[in-house]
């Protein structure tokens, strides 16, 4: 889905960046995307289940369209609930699971059990669902799940690595929810928050086959030197009950539709940039790696634009999405988007005419209700005027503290969608005009 380009008169670069971020969010809202993907009314019951930061908004969108009888339960993050009339909404903890998520996951599994081939299970899945569907596999406890989640979050593991481990510690993820619903027809609507839009990675794939194994999950723990809790390591080593695989007959009839993706959001932002006179370049919707290293790379591309007019002459906008990682070394307040921006600012070193925004489209960067921040050519100068050392802030993983002191944070509140990170580097004509030394 695209956002119709509107005439945006010349505006300050930071205002334009905010408009682009807003467009990226708007195009991914469930109310705008869900209708074309709903299944036909079944002969039997329609059971709606779901998990993720957008699941309540997705449930509300379904209710607004679906006139036939409907029932079910979705679990979302605290603060992300939307009032529904027929579908129950439960709030639970994210990114480290809690007892409410465990209880909701058990109830969801019960809801889909005992159905017939005339029934439909409509699964509404979005980012964050992995932590919210916190039903431990037999022999494990919620405390085990909390400990391993915390360890993975600190380790710098990628989202696909984290979710591989989570699938193999769960009684509901990795295709187990769909298997429990057999022989009912399972239709899954997905909002992607992962690089590559792999359904098995989004919320750890509760309704799709799992191509990974227990040995894969164990190798990930060894890679990051995670050896606690012992119950988790022992469970993975035993490999007693493998997740459903692509050939599993219980999952043969599942249907899956991607209703919003990072690429859709980048295209919407590109339209806004173009209507404002900036040539948009989408560099990728699936960029991964350490956030601070990606910041250096983006700064290098911006310098190439300013110095040589490549890959485009200014004015232009460099757009990207995906999910970077942060290996925690310090004790500051941060998230992957502000880590990226702080590294970018340091690498740009006050380059005139270059502005940037980065934010999580769910409104939460890291563990705080802060979506991200803005970078301007005078970011470093303003920080130093306040006695703040940018490099020290980066070393301490204190991106939120850094941008809070400058008043440059982006706070949206819960957006009720989640298509991962959005990054835009805006290079104005002023960059080339005032930087002849780079040519």
C-alpha positions as CSV (number, residue, x, y, z in Angstrom):
1,X,0.0,0.0,0.0
2,X,1.3,3.4,-0.8
3,X,0.7,6.8,0.8
4,X,-0.4,9.3,-1.8
5,X,2.2,11.9,-2.3
6,X,1.0,15.4,-1.3
7,X,2.6,18.7,-2.1
8,X,5.0,19.4,0.7
9,X,6.2,23.0,0.4
10,X,9.9,23.5,1.4
11,X,10.1,22.8,5.1
12,X,12.9,22.4,7.6
13,X,14.8,19.1,7.1
14,X,13.9,17.8,10.6
15,X,10.2,18.4,9.8
16,X,10.5,16.5,6.6
17,X,12.2,13.6,8.3
18,X,9.3,13.4,10.8
19,X,6.8,13.4,7.9
20,X,8.7,10.5,6.3
21,X,8.7,8.6,9.6
22,X,5.0,9.2,10.1
23,X,4.2,8.0,6.6
24,X,6.2,4.8,7.2
25,X,4.1,4.1,10.3
26,X,0.8,5.1,8.7
27,X,1.0,2.8,5.8
28,X,1.6,-0.2,8.2
29,X,-1.4,0.4,10.4
30,X,-3.8,-2.6,10.5
31,X,-6.9,-0.6,9.8
32,X,-5.3,0.3,6.4
33,X,-4.0,-3.2,5.5
34,X,-6.1,-6.0,6.8
35,X,-9.3,-6.0,4.8
36,X,-8.0,-7.6,1.5
37,X,-6.5,-10.6,3.4
38,X,-9.5,-11.8,5.4
39,X,-10.7,-15.4,4.6
40,X,-14.3,-16.2,3.6
41,X,-16.7,-17.0,6.3
42,X,-16.4,-20.6,7.3
43,X,-19.3,-23.1,7.9
44,X,-18.1,-23.5,11.5
45,X,-16.6,-21.2,14.1
46,X,-14.2,-18.4,13.6
47,X,-11.6,-18.3,16.3
48,X,-9.2,-15.3,16.4
49,X,-5.9,-15.6,18.3
50,X,-2.9,-13.4,18.1
51,X,0.2,-12.0,19.7
52,X,2.4,-9.0,19.2
53,X,2.6,-5.2,19.6
54,X,0.0,-4.8,16.8
55,X,-2.2,-7.7,17.6
56,X,-4.9,-5.7,19.5
57,X,-5.1,-3.1,16.7
58,X,-5.3,-6.0,14.2
59,X,-8.1,-7.6,16.2
60,X,-10.0,-4.3,16.2
61,X,-9.6,-4.0,12.4
62,X,-11.0,-7.5,12.0
63,X,-14.0,-6.8,14.3
64,X,-14.8,-3.7,12.3
65,X,-15.1,-5.7,9.1
66,X,-16.3,-9.2,10.1
67,X,-20.1,-9.3,10.5
68,X,-20.3,-13.0,11.2
69,X,-19.9,-14.5,14.7
70,X,-16.4,-14.3,16.0
71,X,-14.5,-15.0,19.2
72,X,-11.0,-15.3,20.5
73,X,-8.1,-13.8,22.4
74,X,-5.0,-11.8,21.6
75,X,-2.0,-10.8,23.8
76,X,-0.2,-7.5,23.3
77,X,2.4,-5.4,25.1
78,X,1.4,-3.3,28.1
79,X,0.0,0.0,26.9
80,X,-0.8,-1.3,23.4
81,X,-4.3,-2.6,24.0
82,X,-7.2,-1.4,21.8
83,X,-10.9,-1.9,23.0
84,X,-12.6,-4.8,21.3
85,X,-16.1,-6.0,21.6
86,X,-15.9,-9.7,20.8
87,X,-12.2,-10.5,20.9
88,X,-10.5,-10.5,24.4
89,X,-7.3,-8.4,24.6
90,X,-4.7,-9.3,27.3
91,X,-1.7,-7.2,28.0
92,X,1.7,-8.7,29.1
93,X,5.3,-7.9,29.3
94,X,7.8,-7.4,26.5
95,X,10.8,-8.0,25.8
96,X,11.2,-10.2,28.9
97,X,8.0,-12.3,29.4
98,X,5.9,-12.4,32.5
99,X,3.2,-14.6,34.0
100,X,0.3,-12.8,32.2
101,X,1.9,-13.7,28.9
102,X,2.4,-17.3,30.0
103,X,-1.3,-17.6,31.1
104,X,-2.6,-15.9,27.9
105,X,-0.5,-18.3,25.7
106,X,-1.9,-21.3,27.6
107,X,-5.5,-20.0,27.0
108,X,-4.8,-19.5,23.3
109,X,-3.6,-23.0,23.0
110,X,-6.7,-24.2,24.7
111,X,-8.9,-22.1,22.4
112,X,-7.7,-23.8,19.2
113,X,-7.8,-27.3,20.6
114,X,-10.7,-29.6,19.7
115,X,-11.7,-27.7,16.5
116,X,-13.1,-29.3,13.3
117,X,-12.3,-29.0,9.6
118,X,-15.2,-26.6,9.3
119,X,-13.7,-24.1,11.6
120,X,-11.2,-21.3,10.9
121,X,-8.4,-20.1,13.2
122,X,-7.5,-16.5,12.2
123,X,-4.0,-15.8,13.7
124,X,-3.0,-12.2,14.0
125,X,0.8,-12.1,14.4
126,X,3.2,-9.2,14.7
127,X,6.6,-8.3,16.2
128,X,6.9,-8.8,19.9
129,X,4.8,-11.9,19.8
130,X,7.7,-14.2,20.7
131,X,8.1,-12.7,24.2
132,X,4.3,-12.3,24.7
133,X,3.5,-16.0,23.9
134,X,5.6,-17.2,26.8
135,X,4.5,-20.8,27.3
136,X,7.5,-22.9,28.3
137,X,8.1,-26.3,26.9
138,X,7.5,-29.2,29.3
139,X,10.3,-29.3,31.9
140,X,11.0,-25.6,31.7
141,X,9.7,-22.7,33.8
142,X,8.8,-19.1,33.1
143,X,11.9,-18.1,35.1
144,X,14.0,-20.1,32.6
145,X,12.5,-18.3,29.7
146,X,13.0,-14.9,31.4
147,X,16.7,-15.7,32.0
148,X,17.4,-16.8,28.5
149,X,15.6,-13.9,27.0
150,X,17.6,-11.5,29.1
151,X,20.9,-13.2,28.2
152,X,20.1,-13.2,24.4
153,X,19.1,-9.5,24.5
154,X,22.5,-8.6,26.1
155,X,24.5,-10.8,23.8
156,X,24.1,-9.0,20.5
157,X,22.4,-12.0,18.9
158,X,20.3,-11.3,15.8
159,X,16.6,-11.6,15.9
160,X,16.6,-14.8,13.8
161,X,19.1,-16.3,16.3
162,X,17.1,-15.3,19.3
163,X,13.9,-16.6,17.8
164,X,15.5,-19.9,16.8
165,X,16.3,-20.5,20.5
166,X,12.8,-19.3,21.6
167,X,11.0,-21.7,19.2
168,X,12.8,-24.7,20.8
169,X,12.0,-23.6,24.3
170,X,8.2,-23.2,23.7
171,X,5.1,-25.2,23.8
172,X,3.3,-22.9,21.3
173,X,5.8,-21.3,18.9
174,X,7.6,-22.9,16.0
175,X,4.4,-24.2,14.4
176,X,3.0,-25.8,17.5
177,X,0.0,-23.5,17.6
178,X,-1.1,-24.5,14.1
179,X,-0.5,-28.1,14.9
180,X,-2.7,-27.8,18.0
181,X,-5.5,-26.3,15.8
182,X,-5.5,-29.2,13.3
183,X,-7.8,-30.1,11.5
184,X,-9.2,-26.5,11.5
185,X,-8.1,-24.2,8.7
186,X,-5.4,-21.8,9.9
187,X,-5.1,-18.4,8.2
188,X,-2.2,-16.2,9.5
189,X,-2.0,-12.5,8.9
190,X,1.5,-11.1,9.6
191,X,3.0,-7.7,10.1
192,X,6.7,-8.2,9.6
193,X,9.3,-6.8,11.9
194,X,12.2,-9.0,10.7
195,X,14.7,-8.6,8.0
196,X,13.6,-10.7,5.0
197,X,10.0,-11.1,6.2
198,X,10.5,-14.8,7.1
199,X,7.2,-16.0,8.7
200,X,9.1,-18.5,10.8
201,X,11.0,-15.7,12.5
202,X,8.1,-13.2,13.1
203,X,7.1,-13.9,16.7
204,X,9.0,-17.2,16.4
205,X,6.5,-18.5,13.9
206,X,3.7,-20.1,16.0
207,X,1.6,-21.1,13.0
208,X,4.2,-21.9,10.4
209,X,6.7,-24.8,10.0
210,X,10.1,-24.4,11.6
211,X,13.1,-25.1,9.4
212,X,15.6,-25.0,12.3
213,X,16.5,-27.7,14.8
214,X,17.4,-28.1,18.5
215,X,21.0,-28.4,17.5
216,X,20.8,-25.1,15.7
217,X,19.5,-23.5,18.9
218,X,22.2,-25.1,21.0
219,X,24.9,-23.8,18.7
220,X,23.6,-20.3,19.1
221,X,23.9,-20.4,22.9
222,X,27.4,-21.7,22.5
223,X,28.3,-19.0,20.0
224,X,27.4,-16.3,22.5
225,X,28.9,-18.3,25.5
226,X,25.5,-18.6,27.2
227,X,25.5,-21.6,29.5
228,X,22.7,-20.7,32.0
229,X,20.1,-21.7,32.9
230,X,21.2,-25.3,32.9
231,X,17.7,-26.5,32.4
232,X,17.6,-24.6,29.1
233,X,20.9,-26.0,27.9
234,X,19.8,-29.5,28.9
235,X,16.5,-29.2,27.2
236,X,18.1,-28.2,23.9
237,X,20.8,-30.9,24.2
238,X,18.1,-33.6,24.8
239,X,16.1,-32.5,21.6
240,X,13.2,-34.7,22.8
241,X,10.3,-33.1,20.9
242,X,11.3,-31.4,17.6
243,X,9.2,-28.5,16.2
244,X,6.8,-29.2,13.3
245,X,8.7,-29.2,10.0
246,X,7.6,-28.2,6.5
247,X,6.5,-31.7,5.6
248,X,4.2,-32.0,8.7
249,X,0.7,-33.0,7.6
250,X,-0.9,-31.0,10.4
251,X,0.4,-27.8,8.8
252,X,-0.4,-28.7,5.2
253,X,-3.4,-26.4,4.8
254,X,-2.2,-23.3,6.4
255,X,-2.5,-19.9,4.6
256,X,-0.2,-17.0,5.4
257,X,-0.4,-13.4,4.2
258,X,2.0,-10.5,4.8
259,X,-0.2,-7.4,5.4
260,X,2.6,-4.9,6.2
261,X,6.3,-5.0,5.7
262,X,9.4,-2.8,6.1
263,X,9.6,-2.4,2.3
264,X,6.0,-1.0,2.2
265,X,7.0,1.6,4.8
266,X,10.2,2.6,3.0
267,X,8.3,3.1,-0.2
268,X,5.8,5.3,1.6
269,X,8.6,7.5,3.0
270,X,10.2,7.6,-0.4
271,X,7.1,9.1,-1.9
272,X,7.1,11.9,0.8
273,X,10.8,12.6,0.1
274,X,10.2,12.7,-3.7
275,X,7.3,15.1,-3.3
276,X,9.5,17.4,-1.3
277,X,12.2,17.5,-4.1
278,X,14.6,14.9,-2.7
279,X,15.6,11.9,-4.8
280,X,14.9,8.8,-2.6
281,X,17.3,5.9,-2.5
282,X,16.1,2.7,-0.7
283,X,19.3,1.1,0.4
284,X,17.7,-2.0,1.8
285,X,14.8,-3.1,4.0
286,X,16.7,-5.9,5.7
287,X,19.9,-4.3,7.0
288,X,21.5,-6.1,10.0
289,X,24.7,-5.8,12.0
290,X,26.0,-3.8,15.0
291,X,24.1,-0.5,15.1
292,X,27.2,1.5,15.6
293,X,28.9,-0.1,12.6
294,X,25.8,0.5,10.4
295,X,26.0,4.1,11.5
296,X,29.6,4.4,10.2
297,X,28.6,2.8,6.9
298,X,25.7,5.2,6.4
299,X,27.9,8.2,7.2
300,X,30.3,6.9,4.6
301,X,27.6,6.8,1.9
302,X,26.5,10.3,2.9
303,X,30.1,11.6,2.5
304,X,30.2,10.0,-1.0
305,X,27.0,11.9,-2.0
306,X,28.4,15.2,-0.7
307,X,31.9,14.7,-2.2
308,X,31.2,13.0,-5.5
309,X,27.4,13.0,-6.2
310,X,27.3,9.2,-5.9
311,X,25.1,7.2,-5.8
312,X,23.1,10.4,-6.3
313,X,23.5,14.1,-6.3
314,X,22.0,16.1,-3.5
315,X,19.3,16.8,-2.5
316,X,18.5,13.1,-1.8
317,X,17.3,10.8,0.9
318,X,19.0,7.6,1.9
319,X,16.4,5.2,3.3
320,X,16.9,1.9,5.0
321,X,15.1,-0.6,7.4
322,X,15.9,-3.8,9.1
323,X,17.0,-4.7,12.6
324,X,20.5,-3.9,13.9
325,X,21.8,-5.2,17.2
326,X,23.6,-3.7,20.2
327,X,26.2,-5.6,22.2
328,X,25.8,-4.0,25.6
329,X,29.2,-2.8,27.0
330,X,28.1,0.1,29.2
331,X,25.4,0.9,31.7
332,X,23.6,3.7,29.8
333,X,20.0,4.0,28.5
334,X,19.8,3.1,24.9
335,X,18.4,1.2,21.9
336,X,19.6,0.2,18.5
337,X,18.2,3.3,16.7
338,X,19.8,5.9,19.0
339,X,23.0,3.8,19.0
340,X,23.0,4.0,15.2
341,X,22.4,7.7,15.3
342,X,25.1,8.5,17.8
343,X,27.6,6.6,15.8
344,X,26.4,8.3,12.6
345,X,26.7,11.7,14.2
346,X,30.3,11.0,15.3
347,X,31.3,9.7,11.9
348,X,29.7,12.7,10.1
349,X,31.5,15.0,12.5
350,X,29.2,18.0,11.8
351,X,29.1,17.6,8.0
352,X,27.0,20.6,6.8
353,X,23.6,19.9,5.3
354,X,23.2,16.3,6.5
355,X,20.3,15.4,8.7
356,X,19.0,12.0,9.9
357,X,16.2,10.2,11.8
358,X,16.0,6.7,13.1
359,X,13.2,5.1,15.0
360,X,11.4,1.9,15.8
361,X,8.0,1.9,14.1
362,X,6.4,0.5,17.2
363,X,7.4,3.6,19.2
364,X,9.8,1.7,21.4
365,X,13.6,1.8,20.9
366,X,15.1,-0.6,23.4
367,X,13.0,-0.8,26.6
368,X,11.8,2.8,26.8
369,X,8.8,4.5,25.3
370,X,11.0,6.5,23.0
371,X,10.9,5.8,19.3
372,X,14.2,7.2,18.3
373,X,15.9,10.6,17.6
374,X,17.1,13.2,15.1
375,X,20.7,14.1,14.1
376,X,21.5,17.6,12.8
377,X,24.8,19.1,11.6
378,X,25.3,20.8,15.0
379,X,24.4,17.7,17.1
380,X,28.0,17.2,18.3
381,X,28.6,20.9,18.9
382,X,25.5,21.3,21.0
383,X,26.4,18.2,23.0
384,X,29.9,19.5,23.7
385,X,28.5,22.9,24.7
386,X,26.6,21.0,27.4
387,X,29.7,19.2,28.6
388,X,28.7,15.9,27.0
389,X,31.3,13.7,25.3
390,X,29.6,11.9,22.3
391,X,32.2,9.1,22.2
392,X,31.9,8.5,25.9
393,X,28.1,8.3,25.5
394,X,28.4,5.8,22.7
395,X,30.9,3.7,24.7
396,X,28.3,3.6,27.6
397,X,25.4,2.7,25.2
398,X,23.7,5.9,26.4
399,X,22.0,7.0,23.2
400,X,18.7,7.9,25.0
401,X,20.6,10.0,27.6
402,X,22.5,11.8,24.9
403,X,19.6,12.8,22.7
404,X,17.4,13.5,25.7
405,X,19.9,16.2,26.8
406,X,19.7,17.8,23.4
407,X,15.9,17.7,23.1
408,X,16.1,15.6,19.9
409,X,14.2,12.5,20.9
410,X,11.2,11.3,18.9
411,X,8.3,10.2,21.1
412,X,5.3,8.8,19.4
413,X,3.6,6.7,22.1
414,X,2.5,3.2,21.0
415,X,1.9,3.3,17.3
416,X,0.0,0.0,17.2
417,X,2.0,-1.4,14.4
418,X,5.6,-2.8,14.1
419,X,7.6,-3.0,10.8
420,X,10.9,-2.7,12.5
421,X,13.4,0.1,12.3
422,X,13.2,3.1,10.0
423,X,16.3,5.1,9.1
424,X,16.5,8.2,6.8
425,X,19.6,10.3,6.0
426,X,18.6,13.6,4.3
427,X,21.3,15.3,2.3
428,X,20.4,18.9,1.3
429,X,21.8,21.2,-1.3
430,X,23.6,22.9,1.5
431,X,25.8,19.9,2.0
432,X,27.4,20.2,-1.4
433,X,27.5,24.0,-1.5
434,X,29.3,24.3,1.8
435,X,31.6,21.3,1.6
436,X,33.9,21.8,-1.4
437,X,36.8,20.2,0.4
438,X,35.1,16.8,0.0
439,X,35.2,17.0,-3.8
